[in-house]
Amino acid sequence: MKQLKGIIFDMDNTLLSSSIDFPAMKKETYQFLVSRKILPDDMPLQLYTTATVIEEAIRTNRMTDKLIQEVWEIPRKHEVLGMKQAGLEAGAREILNELKDKYLITVVTNNSVRAAEVALRENHIMDYFDQIIGREMMNSLKPSPDGYLRILNKYKYPADEWISVGDSWTDGKASISAGLRFIAYRADQEKMKQMNVNPSAEIMDLMELMDIITCIEEGSDKRQ
């Protein structure tokens, strides 16, 4: 039998039902960078996230410190707006109650640490988490595995003793690149296929995680 040591959750639309307008965030960020002639006006935006758009801009070596600070204010504005009155996903508190004191419970989010902590506190679930990794703590954001690798390096347990849960292809890409089993929660399956992300399992209810954990620990590790 294998004993899992920890679970890494995404936050937006995995633990919390946020109303962040991600397409609007990405569009405004991109337009800002195009208007300043940092990026071309014909990038295939469907292949990018806001974070990877900004990283692409930084790679041009045309971004001053002031521009970097200004461009990050755009997603920060959208995050604050979208996280206001964000509620819990159905089953979030129940699954956290099941996992608490049995496993390490962590969060990796492309949101700022401050925005994440405020939202988790407002929903009275902050105390469940052993570690929260936000964008200030990563060298590169999801779909890079950097945030997940930081969790693995901190706790020293191998990747196969963790599972990762998230709703987005970026969560999946980052998790799988870090060697983790990725559990897709209410995910866009077509987008997952388009981005070559193959989850270990797909769930519609967070409490289904308990069945998956049982299967892993009993050695059957069935794919759903």
C-alpha positions, 0 to 999 in steps of 0.5 A: 500500500502507498500512503499519499502525503499531500494534495495540491489544489488550484484556487480559482474555480477549484476551491473558490467559485470566483468570477474573475473575467480571465478573457477580459484580463488577458485581452486588456493585458495584451492590448497594454503591451501591444500599445507600447510596442512590446508585443506584436498585434497578431499573437495567437492569444488562445494559446496563452494565459495572462501570465504567459503573455506577460512572460513573453513580453519580459522575454523581449528585453524591452520591459522596464521595471516600471512597465513590468509593475504597470502590466501586473496591475492589470491582472491584480485589478481583475483579481480583486474585482473577481474575488469579491464575494467569491464563494466556496465551490460545492463540497470544498469545505467537506473535502478539506474536513476529510483531508485535514490532519491526514495529509498536507494541504497546499495551494498553488495559484497564479493569483497574488499571495495577498489576494489568495489569503484574503479570499481564503480567510473570507471563506473561513478556510485559510486554517486548512492549508499548510502552504500557499504558493502565489505568483510572487513566490514563483520564478515562472507561473502556471503552466510552468511547474515551478510552483509545484516543484517548490511544494515538492522541494519544501516537503521532500516527499516524492511526486508520486506521493502527491496529487494535484487538483485543478480546473484548467489545462494550465494546472494540468500542464504544470502538475504533470510537468512536475511529475504529479498525478493531475485530477481535473475538476469540472474541466473543459475536456476539449481544451485539455485535449487541445493543449495535450493535457491528459489527467489521471482522473476527471471529477465533477464533485470534490468529494470524489477525491476520497475514492481516488485517494483510496484507490491510489493507497490500495494500489489500484490507482484506477483511471476514471 
